[in-house]
Amino acid sequence: MAEANDELQLTPEELQARIDSEADKRTSKALETAKAKWEADQAKALENAKAEGQRLAKLSSDEKQKEEVDQRIANIEKREKELNLRELKSATVSMLNDNGLSTDLADSLVALGDADKIKSAADTLKKSLDETVNQRVNESLRDDPPANTSSNLDAENDPFKRIMSKYDK
Protein backbone atom coordinates (compact mmCIF):
# COMPACT_ATOMS: atom_id res chain seq x y z
CA MET A 1 0.00 0.00 0.00
CA ALA A 2 1.29 3.50 -0.85
CA GLU A 3 2.11 6.01 1.84
CA ALA A 4 -0.27 8.88 2.58
CA ASN A 5 2.39 11.41 1.62
CA ASP A 6 2.73 10.12 -1.94
CA GLU A 7 1.56 12.61 -4.50
CA LEU A 8 -0.90 11.63 -7.18
CA GLN A 9 0.50 12.43 -10.60
CA LEU A 10 -2.08 13.39 -13.23
CA THR A 11 -1.69 14.57 -16.75
CA PRO A 12 -3.44 17.81 -17.64
CA GLU A 13 -6.11 15.81 -19.49
CA GLU A 14 -6.72 13.56 -16.47
CA LEU A 15 -6.87 16.57 -14.15
CA GLN A 16 -9.37 18.31 -16.44
CA ALA A 17 -11.45 15.09 -16.61
CA ARG A 18 -11.58 14.91 -12.79
CA ILE A 19 -12.51 18.60 -12.52
CA ASP A 20 -15.25 18.13 -15.13
CA SER A 21 -16.50 15.02 -13.32
CA GLU A 22 -16.72 16.89 -10.00
CA ALA A 23 -18.46 19.82 -11.66
CA ASP A 24 -20.95 17.43 -13.30
CA LYS A 25 -21.68 15.80 -9.93
CA ARG A 26 -22.33 19.18 -8.29
CA THR A 27 -24.46 20.37 -11.18
CA SER A 28 -26.50 17.16 -11.16
CA LYS A 29 -27.09 17.47 -7.43
CA ALA A 30 -28.17 21.11 -7.77
CA LEU A 31 -30.52 20.20 -10.61
CA GLU A 32 -32.03 17.35 -8.62
CA THR A 33 -32.59 19.66 -5.66
CA ALA A 34 -34.18 22.34 -7.86
CA LYS A 35 -36.36 19.75 -9.62
CA ALA A 36 -37.54 18.32 -6.30
CA LYS A 37 -38.40 21.82 -5.06
CA TRP A 38 -40.22 22.64 -8.30
CA GLU A 39 -42.18 19.38 -8.14
CA ALA A 40 -43.14 20.06 -4.52
CA ASP A 41 -44.26 23.59 -5.45
CA GLN A 42 -46.28 22.25 -8.37
CA ALA A 43 -47.89 19.57 -6.19
CA LYS A 44 -48.81 22.19 -3.60
CA ALA A 45 -50.25 24.49 -6.27
CA LEU A 46 -52.26 21.57 -7.69
CA GLU A 47 -53.59 20.69 -4.24
CA ASN A 48 -54.55 24.32 -3.65
CA ALA A 49 -56.32 24.46 -7.01
CA LYS A 50 -58.20 21.24 -6.24
CA ALA A 51 -59.20 22.52 -2.82
CA GLU A 52 -60.36 25.80 -4.36
CA GLY A 53 -62.32 23.86 -7.01
CA GLN A 54 -63.97 21.72 -4.36
CA ARG A 55 -64.80 24.80 -2.30
CA LEU A 56 -66.30 26.51 -5.34
CA ALA A 57 -68.26 23.34 -6.22
CA LYS A 58 -69.96 23.48 -2.84
CA LEU A 59 -71.05 27.09 -3.37
CA SER A 60 -74.36 28.06 -4.90
CA SER A 61 -74.37 29.88 -8.25
CA ASP A 62 -74.87 33.24 -6.53
CA GLU A 63 -72.01 32.56 -4.18
CA LYS A 64 -69.82 31.49 -7.13
CA GLN A 65 -70.59 34.70 -9.00
CA LYS A 66 -69.84 36.75 -5.88
CA GLU A 67 -66.57 34.85 -5.42
CA GLU A 68 -65.58 35.46 -9.06
CA VAL A 69 -66.41 39.16 -8.76
CA ASP A 70 -64.36 39.41 -5.56
CA GLN A 71 -61.45 37.68 -7.29
CA ARG A 72 -61.65 40.04 -10.26
CA ILE A 73 -61.76 43.04 -7.94
CA ALA A 74 -58.72 41.73 -6.07
CA ASN A 75 -56.83 41.27 -9.37
CA ILE A 76 -57.79 44.76 -10.55
CA GLU A 77 -56.69 46.28 -7.22
CA LYS A 78 -53.39 44.42 -7.45
CA ARG A 79 -52.76 45.70 -10.99
CA GLU A 80 -53.76 49.22 -9.98
CA LYS A 81 -51.36 49.10 -7.04
CA GLU A 82 -48.52 47.95 -9.35
CA LEU A 83 -49.36 50.70 -11.85
CA ASN A 84 -49.44 53.36 -9.13
CA LEU A 85 -46.11 52.11 -7.85
CA ARG A 86 -44.55 52.39 -11.34
CA GLU A 87 -45.97 55.89 -11.77
CA LEU A 88 -44.67 56.90 -8.35
CA LYS A 89 -41.22 55.56 -9.21
CA SER A 90 -41.24 57.38 -12.55
CA ALA A 91 -42.27 60.64 -10.87
CA THR A 92 -39.60 60.12 -8.20
CA VAL A 93 -36.87 59.55 -10.80
CA SER A 94 -37.98 62.70 -12.62
CA MET A 95 -37.97 64.73 -9.39
CA LEU A 96 -34.52 63.44 -8.45
CA ASN A 97 -33.20 64.39 -11.89
CA ASP A 98 -34.72 67.86 -11.57
CA ASN A 99 -33.03 68.31 -8.19
CA GLY A 100 -29.70 67.04 -9.47
CA LEU A 101 -29.74 63.99 -7.20
CA SER A 102 -28.81 60.42 -8.06
CA THR A 103 -31.68 58.34 -9.44
CA ASP A 104 -30.29 55.37 -7.51
CA LEU A 105 -32.23 56.73 -4.55
CA ALA A 106 -35.58 56.24 -6.32
CA ASP A 107 -36.28 52.73 -5.01
CA SER A 108 -35.49 53.74 -1.45
CA LEU A 109 -37.71 56.80 -1.65
CA VAL A 110 -40.58 54.93 -3.34
CA ALA A 111 -40.60 52.64 -0.29
CA LEU A 112 -42.01 55.62 1.63
CA GLY A 113 -45.16 55.13 -0.45
CA ASP A 114 -46.46 58.69 -0.40
CA ALA A 115 -45.59 61.37 -2.96
CA ASP A 116 -45.58 64.12 -0.31
CA LYS A 117 -43.21 62.18 1.93
CA ILE A 118 -40.96 61.42 -1.03
CA LYS A 119 -40.87 65.11 -2.04
CA SER A 120 -40.10 66.13 1.53
CA ALA A 121 -37.32 63.54 1.86
CA ALA A 122 -35.80 64.54 -1.49
CA ASP A 123 -35.89 68.23 -0.56
CA THR A 124 -34.29 67.51 2.79
CA LEU A 125 -31.63 65.39 1.12
CA LYS A 126 -30.87 68.07 -1.48
CA LYS A 127 -30.69 70.78 1.18
CA SER A 128 -28.38 68.64 3.32
CA LEU A 129 -26.11 67.81 0.38
CA ASP A 130 -25.97 71.45 -0.73
CA GLU A 131 -25.09 72.60 2.79
CA THR A 132 -22.38 69.95 3.10
CA VAL A 133 -20.88 70.85 -0.27
CA ASN A 134 -20.94 74.57 0.55
CA GLN A 135 -19.36 73.90 3.93
CA ARG A 136 -16.56 71.86 2.34
CA VAL A 137 -15.98 74.50 -0.33
CA ASN A 138 -15.80 77.23 2.30
CA GLU A 139 -13.38 75.13 4.35
CA SER A 140 -11.10 74.67 1.38
CA LEU A 141 -11.30 78.39 0.54
CA ARG A 142 -10.56 79.30 4.14
CA ASP A 143 -6.91 78.36 3.73
CA ASP A 144 -4.73 81.36 4.42
CA PRO A 145 -3.74 83.14 1.25
CA PRO A 146 -0.03 83.73 0.71
CA ALA A 147 1.29 86.66 2.66
CA ASN A 148 1.67 89.83 0.63
CA THR A 149 5.32 90.40 1.27
CA SER A 150 7.61 92.72 -0.50
CA SER A 151 10.11 91.40 -2.94
CA ASN A 152 13.62 90.78 -1.72
CA LEU A 153 14.86 92.37 -4.89
CA ASP A 154 15.98 95.92 -4.54
CA ALA A 155 16.24 98.22 -7.48
CA GLU A 156 19.69 97.04 -8.43
CA ASN A 157 18.90 93.30 -8.37
CA ASP A 158 15.46 93.49 -10.01
CA PRO A 159 15.83 91.89 -13.47
CA PHE A 160 12.79 93.68 -14.80
CA LYS A 161 14.13 97.07 -13.83
CA ARG A 162 17.52 96.19 -15.31
CA ILE A 163 15.91 95.31 -18.67
CA MET A 164 13.72 98.40 -18.62
CA SER A 165 16.64 100.65 -17.79
CA LYS A 166 18.18 99.77 -21.15
CA TYR A 167 15.16 101.19 -22.89
CA ASP A 168 14.78 104.28 -20.76
CA LYS A 169 17.86 105.92 -22.25
Phi, psi and omega in degrees: 000141183283153178288159181290338182276351179296139178269144177272123181262122179234144173284162178303324180292319179293319178298314180297321179296319179292319178297314179298319180298314179296319178296319178298318179299314181294319179296317179299317180296318179296319179295318178298318179296315180295320180294317179298319179295317180297316180297320178295318178297318180294319179296319179295316179297321179294317178297318179297319180294320178296315179298318178296320179296318178294321179296317179293328180293331180282343182281153174284170182297322178294318179294323177297314180298317179297318179298316179297318179296316179298320179295317178297317179299317179298319178295318179296317179296322178296314179296319180296319178298316179297318179296315179298322179294318177296318178297319179296319179295318179298315179295323180293316178299316180298315180296319179297318177298317180298326181272359178075025179257162180291135179284354176295341181280350187303312182298319180294320180287324180297332179298339176294329172085346184236132183300321180294318178294321179296314179300315180297316180295319180294319178297316179297317179297314179298315180299316180296316178296317180299317180296319180295316179297314179298320179296317180293321178296314180297323177296319181287331178281343183286350178305141182295130177290161179298144181294141180273084182258156179286156179288146176283353182277125173268179188302328182283327184267352183287115183295327180295314179296323178298315180294317182292330180294333177294327183270345181288339185287000000 
